[in-house]
Amino acid sequence: MHEKRYIAVFFSLDLYRFRHRLFNGEMSGEVKREIFERGHAAVLLPFDPERDEIVLVEQIRIAAYDTSETPWLLEMVAGMIEEGETVEEVARREAMEEAGLEVKRTKPVMSYLASPGGTSERLFYFSGRSGCHDRERDSWSGR
């Protein structure tokens, strides 16, 4: 396998050249694939059981500009995992940074590769119990 890095600013784009064994036992020809490298992320869905509510955050995403009605998207709390951080630490930190929520308990739900044909990013999903009832109501919910 051979790898060549094209970009290394915030994200990177790597070109991989490799061969692999085919189902018939023979070796493939050379395969070239670009992989978008951005690291891994923790994702949290805060839940308030007293109110039976979840919390989503609204953020602008430039990648949605040409593909959605608006670049402002409703999302779960999420953040990139930095070196030395645990996945759960990131989930709790992002809940405070993005939604102003202190998450009391977290529970791992699942992890998966977001789009393995083009990126190595793995998303680690958590549910988290929070005191959402302490937050002000937002304008779009009407409550």
Buried (B, 14 or more C-beta within 10 A) or exposed (E): EEEEEEEEEEEBBBEEEEEEEEEEEEEEEEEEEEBBBEBBBBBBBBBBEEEEBBBBBEEEEEEBEEEEEEBEBEEBBBBEBEEEBEBBBBBBBBBEEBBEBEBEEBEEEEBEEBEEEEBBBBBBBBBBBBBBEEBEEEEEEEE
